[in-house]
Amino acid sequence: MEDQDRPMRHEELFSRAIRAGKRTYFFDVKETRNEERYLTI
């Protein structure tokens, strides 16, 4: 792979903070360079 020296680019598509009682949950949907989407909580 020619792009191994570069860090992976993560484009943020969606971000939301949800309050649930005393806790706050952060949900982010991001996309990698090869257009795969993933969820971080």
PyMOL commands that set and color helices and strands:
alter all, ss='L'
color gray80, all
select strands_A, chain A and resi 11-20+23-31+37-40
alter strands_A, ss='S'
color yellow, strands_A
deselect
rebuild
show_as cartoon
